[in-house]
Amino acid sequence: MSKFKLIDFARYSSIRIGPRVEVLVLDEGDDIPKDHFLIGGANNLLISNNPPPLMMLGKSYDFIKVEDGSIIAGCALKSGRLLSFAKKNNIAGYEFVAKLPGTLGGMLAMNAGVKSYEIFPLVESIEINGIWRDVKEIEHGYRFANLGGVATRVKLRLEYGYDDALRAELLALRNNQPHEPSAGSVFKNPPGDYAGRLIEAAGLKGKRIGNMAWSNMHANFLINLGGGTFQEAKELIDLAKSEVEAKFGVLLKEEIKIV
Ligand SMILES: Cc1cc2nc3c(=O)[nH]c(=O)nc-3n(C[C@H](O)[C@H](O)[C@H](O)COP(=O)(O)OP(=O)(O)OC[C@H]3O[C@@H](n4cnc5c(N)ncnc54)[C@H](O)[C@@H]3O)c2cc1C
């Protein structure tokens, strides 16, 4: 029997935008519908007023353990729990997920990372639509992975030696991040440049429409000043794309997913 969860995206999503909708919850053994968009923790999403049917992973995919020389985790596991597991068990490599909000599924789909650290080098295999696939078979790159389905479980590298100094060093890089609700970086950095630099050079740093604005602290972060709407966010995104293209000939590509 299908289970649904009522989600208010104006509270659930990190950018605090979106309607209240019933989201289909997938647990072990459930069929995966083809026409639903899968959400994780909604830290990289901008949800419109009329999104397609949505689905999310349920509690049976929220676990982490060590087994046969690897870490096995469910893709609903939050990054904070991955980090605390690594710390508690003296495991190396996951320090960069500190304050990188998301679920393991969302991190895999985005190949989430900080500086030269990203999740894929730590992945051994991923269960996608019920089939385990070796990481070598999965195309991936900067903030992108072609999973081709729903990631439910993942096998991750197990190496000992948790490095708290590295965690603190990577966390310090986040000092320039705004504190207002956002979905992280809106655009991917184009090759050899920074989206934030281009948005600032186009004169849009701090630009506000309604209750949304390009942040004064970090121009690639779209922030919600309280009650901001999807339309305001979309207008600012379109404005940045057209101004940056007109002034510098660079077409910015969204990192966030507009749903
Ligand atoms: C303040 C802030 C700071 C951030 N800093 C960083 C950063 O430094 N580096 C970085 O890389 N990102 C950063 N982000 C973005 C975000 O944290 C990552 O993209 C994260 O991986 C999103 O995970 P999520 O579970 O919230 O995914 P969602 O936002 O819910 O979804 C993102 C994508 O993943 C797909 N997806 C989700 N779960 C699964 C699954 N189980 N199987 C297949 N596909 C799935 C969704 O369909 C969607 O396409 C930041 C965000 C915020 C709000």
The ligand as an SDF file (V2000), in Angstrom:
LIG
                    3D

 53 58  0  0  0  0  0  0  0  0999 V2000
   23.6190   26.4930    2.8220 C   0  0  0  0  0  0  0  0  0  0  0  0
   23.9350   25.4750    1.7500 C   0  0  0  0  0  0  0  0  0  0  0  0
   25.2500   25.1900    1.4470 C   0  0  0  0  0  0  0  0  0  0  0  0
   25.5670   24.2590    0.4430 C   0  0  0  0  0  0  0  0  0  0  0  0
   26.8760   23.9970    0.1770 N   0  0  0  0  0  0  0  0  0  0  0  0
   27.1890   23.0800   -0.7600 C   0  0  0  0  0  0  0  0  0  0  0  0
   28.5630   22.7460   -1.0340 C   0  0  0  0  0  0  0  0  0  0  0  0
   29.4860   23.2770   -0.4410 O   0  0  0  0  0  0  0  0  0  0  0  0
   28.8190   21.8100   -1.9700 N   0  0  0  0  0  0  0  0  0  0  0  0
   27.8290   21.1680   -2.6590 C   0  0  0  0  0  0  0  0  0  0  0  0
   28.1390   20.3220   -3.4860 O   0  0  0  0  0  0  0  0  0  0  0  0
   26.5250   21.4710   -2.4250 N   0  0  0  0  0  0  0  0  0  0  0  0
   26.1830   22.3960   -1.5050 C   0  0  0  0  0  0  0  0  0  0  0  0
   24.8640   22.7030   -1.2710 N   0  0  0  0  0  0  0  0  0  0  0  0
   23.8100   22.0180   -2.0540 C   0  0  0  0  0  0  0  0  0  0  0  0
   23.3020   20.7380   -1.3740 C   0  0  0  0  0  0  0  0  0  0  0  0
   23.7590   20.6800   -0.0650 O   0  0  0  0  0  0  0  0  0  0  0  0
   23.7720   19.4890   -2.1170 C   0  0  0  0  0  0  0  0  0  0  0  0
   23.4540   19.5380   -3.4990 O   0  0  0  0  0  0  0  0  0  0  0  0
   23.1660   18.2100   -1.5180 C   0  0  0  0  0  0  0  0  0  0  0  0
   23.8380   17.1060   -2.0450 O   0  0  0  0  0  0  0  0  0  0  0  0
   21.6650   18.0980   -1.8060 C   0  0  0  0  0  0  0  0  0  0  0  0
   21.1540   16.9540   -1.1730 O   0  0  0  0  0  0  0  0  0  0  0  0
   19.5820   16.8020   -0.9200 P   0  0  0  0  0  0  0  0  0  0  0  0
   19.3450   15.4990   -0.2640 O   0  0  0  0  0  0  0  0  0  0  0  0
   19.0560   17.9850   -0.2310 O   0  0  0  0  0  0  0  0  0  0  0  0
   19.0590   16.6980   -2.4310 O   0  0  0  0  0  0  0  0  0  0  0  0
   17.8330   17.4730   -3.1060 P   0  0  0  0  0  0  0  0  0  0  0  0
   18.1330   18.9330   -3.1200 O   0  0  0  0  0  0  0  0  0  0  0  0
   16.5400   17.0620   -2.5190 O   0  0  0  0  0  0  0  0  0  0  0  0
   17.9160   16.9040   -4.6060 O   0  0  0  0  0  0  0  0  0  0  0  0
   19.0140   17.2170   -5.4410 C   0  0  0  0  0  0  0  0  0  0  0  0
   19.0130   16.2600   -6.6420 C   0  0  0  0  0  0  0  0  0  0  0  0
   19.3220   14.9480   -6.1690 O   0  0  0  0  0  0  0  0  0  0  0  0
   18.3710   14.0190   -6.6770 C   0  0  0  0  0  0  0  0  0  0  0  0
   18.2340   12.9500   -5.6720 N   0  0  0  0  0  0  0  0  0  0  0  0
   17.9330   13.0870   -4.3510 C   0  0  0  0  0  0  0  0  0  0  0  0
   17.9240   11.8810   -3.7510 N   0  0  0  0  0  0  0  0  0  0  0  0
   18.2200   10.9630   -4.7190 C   0  0  0  0  0  0  0  0  0  0  0  0
   18.3470    9.5410   -4.7200 C   0  0  0  0  0  0  0  0  0  0  0  0
   18.1510    8.8080   -3.6150 N   0  0  0  0  0  0  0  0  0  0  0  0
   18.6280    8.9300   -5.9060 N   0  0  0  0  0  0  0  0  0  0  0  0
   18.8160    9.6400   -7.0450 C   0  0  0  0  0  0  0  0  0  0  0  0
   18.7180   10.9940   -7.0850 N   0  0  0  0  0  0  0  0  0  0  0  0
   18.4210   11.6410   -5.9480 C   0  0  0  0  0  0  0  0  0  0  0  0
   17.0940   14.8340   -6.8380 C   0  0  0  0  0  0  0  0  0  0  0  0
   16.2370   14.2180   -7.7740 O   0  0  0  0  0  0  0  0  0  0  0  0
   17.6760   16.1540   -7.3630 C   0  0  0  0  0  0  0  0  0  0  0  0
   17.9070   16.0680   -8.7460 O   0  0  0  0  0  0  0  0  0  0  0  0
   24.5160   23.6140   -0.2700 C   0  0  0  0  0  0  0  0  0  0  0  0
   23.1840   23.8880    0.0580 C   0  0  0  0  0  0  0  0  0  0  0  0
   22.8790   24.8150    1.0560 C   0  0  0  0  0  0  0  0  0  0  0  0
   21.4520   25.0830    1.3900 C   0  0  0  0  0  0  0  0  0  0  0  0
  1  2  1  0
  2  3  1  0
  2 52  2  0
  3  4  2  0
  4  5  1  0
  4 50  1  0
  5  6  2  0
  6  7  1  0
  6 13  1  0
  7  8  2  0
  7  9  1  0
  9 10  1  0
 10 11  2  0
 10 12  1  0
 12 13  2  0
 13 14  1  0
 14 15  1  0
 14 50  1  0
 15 16  1  0
 16 17  1  0
 16 18  1  0
 18 19  1  0
 18 20  1  0
 20 21  1  0
 20 22  1  0
 22 23  1  0
 23 24  1  0
 24 25  2  0
 24 26  1  0
 24 27  1  0
 27 28  1  0
 28 29  2  0
 28 30  1  0
 28 31  1  0
 31 32  1  0
 32 33  1  0
 33 34  1  0
 33 48  1  0
 34 35  1  0
 35 36  1  0
 35 46  1  0
 36 37  1  0
 36 45  1  0
 37 38  2  0
 38 39  1  0
 39 40  1  0
 39 45  2  0
 40 41  1  0
 40 42  2  0
 42 43  1  0
 43 44  2  0
 44 45  1  0
 46 47  1  0
 46 48  1  0
 48 49  1  0
 50 51  2  0
 51 52  1  0
 52 53  1  0
M  END
$$$$
